[in-house]
Amino acid sequence: MDFGKFDQMANLKNKYTIVIPARKGSKGLPFKNRKLIGYTLRSIPEEFQDKIIIATNDEFLIKKYNSYNIFKRSEEVSSDTSSTKSLFLEMREYIRTENIIMLYLTYPERTFKHIERAIKFYEDNKAKSLLCSKKLRVSPFLMMYKSGVKGRQIVDHNLHRRQDYPECFELSHFISIFNRKELDKLNNNLYNKDTVFYSIEDIVDIDTSLDLENFNEKNKNNR
């Protein structure tokens, strides 16, 4: 037995709970969470699985994954317009660890190594909340709000050289970590001015049937 690895896993279990939001409804890809949940559950080591909470209002998932900790979320925090923060406010007293790791199911390529590295970044920076960042294809300094046939700058500026544009990034919920006591200070997207951003490469984010078809095709070709 690798006792170092055992001690590390025990430390993680004492400090972190993994929450998987998995509401029933999805417009872009019907029953999206039913189709994707297996990828995330299989990526988490067996010895950590008692620290997973599946937060769902889907009776199918509740029945199929009843060996896991299930939080039956209310319909009030399960609608298309409900924020994820509202879910965590509802379940806050259900979570006993100091920190929460939230894993959306739309990232089937995510591994536990990704999670461990994000945790290290979170702890090294003594952070209270973490989201991920990825490179932008187009700078917001080149983007415009549409106003009829005219446009209005998203970022008000008069810079003409791309080299002068400040570095920007796109936020991602690939992995989200936050201290339970910090929740009230976070916005509905689970960040605030003190949030640290862990850089990730471009990754698959599945939201539509076409996304899933492309992912399955890519995996088939890589076998």
Secondary structure in CASP SS format (residue, H / E / C, confidence):
PFRMAT SS
TARGET T0000
AUTHOR 0000-0000-0000
METHOD secondary structure of the structure
MODEL  1
M C 1.00
D C 1.00
F H 1.00
G H 1.00
K H 1.00
F H 1.00
D H 1.00
Q H 1.00
M H 1.00
A H 1.00
N H 1.00
L H 1.00
K H 1.00
N H 1.00
K H 1.00
Y E 1.00
T E 1.00
I E 1.00
V E 1.00
I E 1.00
P E 1.00
A C 1.00
R C 1.00
K C 1.00
G C 1.00
S C 1.00
K C 1.00
G C 1.00
L C 1.00
P C 1.00
F C 1.00
K H 1.00
N H 1.00
R H 1.00
K H 1.00
L H 1.00
I H 1.00
G H 1.00
Y H 1.00
T H 1.00
L H 1.00
R H 1.00
S H 1.00
I C 1.00
P C 1.00
E H 1.00
E H 1.00
F H 1.00
Q H 1.00
D H 1.00
K H 1.00
I E 1.00
I E 1.00
I E 1.00
A E 1.00
T E 1.00
N C 1.00
D C 1.00
E H 1.00
F H 1.00
L H 1.00
I H 1.00
K H 1.00
K H 1.00
Y C 1.00
N C 1.00
S C 1.00
Y C 1.00
N E 1.00
I E 1.00
F E 1.00
K E 1.00
R C 1.00
S C 1.00
E H 1.00
E H 1.00
V H 1.00
S C 1.00
S C 1.00
D C 1.00
T C 1.00
S C 1.00
S C 1.00
T H 1.00
K H 1.00
S H 1.00
L H 1.00
F H 1.00
L H 1.00
E H 1.00
M H 1.00
R H 1.00
E H 1.00
Y H 1.00
I C 1.00
R C 1.00
T C 1.00
E C 1.00
N E 1.00
I E 1.00
I E 1.00
M E 1.00
L C 1.00
Y C 1.00
L C 1.00
T C 1.00
Y C 1.00
P C 1.00
E C 1.00
R C 1.00
T C 1.00
F H 1.00
K H 1.00
H H 1.00
I H 1.00
E H 1.00
R H 1.00
A H 1.00
I H 1.00
K H 1.00
F H 1.00
Y H 1.00
E H 1.00
D H 1.00
N C 1.00
K C 1.00
A C 1.00
K C 1.00
S E 1.00
L E 1.00
L E 1.00
C E 1.00
S E 1.00
K E 1.00
K C 1.00
L C 1.00
R C 1.00
V C 1.00
S C 1.00
P H 1.00
F H 1.00
L H 1.00
M C 1.00
M E 1.00
Y E 1.00
K E 1.00
S E 1.00
G C 1.00
V C 1.00
K E 1.00
G E 1.00
R E 1.00
Q E 1.00
I C 1.00
V C 1.00
D C 1.00
H C 1.00
N C 1.00
L C 1.00
H C 1.00
R C 1.00
R H 1.00
Q H 1.00
D H 1.00
Y C 1.00
P C 1.00
E C 1.00
C C 1.00
F C 1.00
E E 1.00
L E 1.00
S E 1.00
H E 1.00
F E 1.00
I E 1.00
S E 1.00
I E 1.00
F E 1.00
N E 1.00
R H 1.00
K H 1.00
E H 1.00
L H 1.00
D H 1.00
K H 1.00
L C 1.00
N C 1.00
N C 1.00
N C 1.00
L C 1.00
Y C 1.00
N C 1.00
K C 1.00
D C 1.00
T C 1.00
V E 1.00
F E 1.00
Y E 1.00
S E 1.00
I C 1.00
E C 1.00
D C 1.00
I C 1.00
V C 1.00
D C 1.00
I C 1.00
D C 1.00
T C 1.00
S H 1.00
L H 1.00
D H 1.00
L H 1.00
E H 1.00
N H 1.00
F H 1.00
N H 1.00
E H 1.00
K H 1.00
N H 1.00
K H 1.00
N H 1.00
N H 1.00
R C 1.00
END
